[in-house]
Amino acid sequence: MVTRSSALPRPVPEAGSAEAPSWSTRLLRLLEEQVRAAVADGLLTTAEAEQLLARLALVIDQATTPARP
């Protein structure tokens, strides 16, 4: 059974915070798992999956890296 408090999404950590690296790593691992499942189901080719994951990693890195002045 899922309690109401655990069902609510957690806020995205601020860029540069101590929590951001672990949060971004967990997100990328989750996305990788889903993309690999799409390959297994024949929805994506291996090459498409690798390209998609590389682009997602770049976007996540940019989103969690503090902007330089």
Helices and strands as residue ranges (DSSP letters): H 4-7, H 19-40, H 46-64
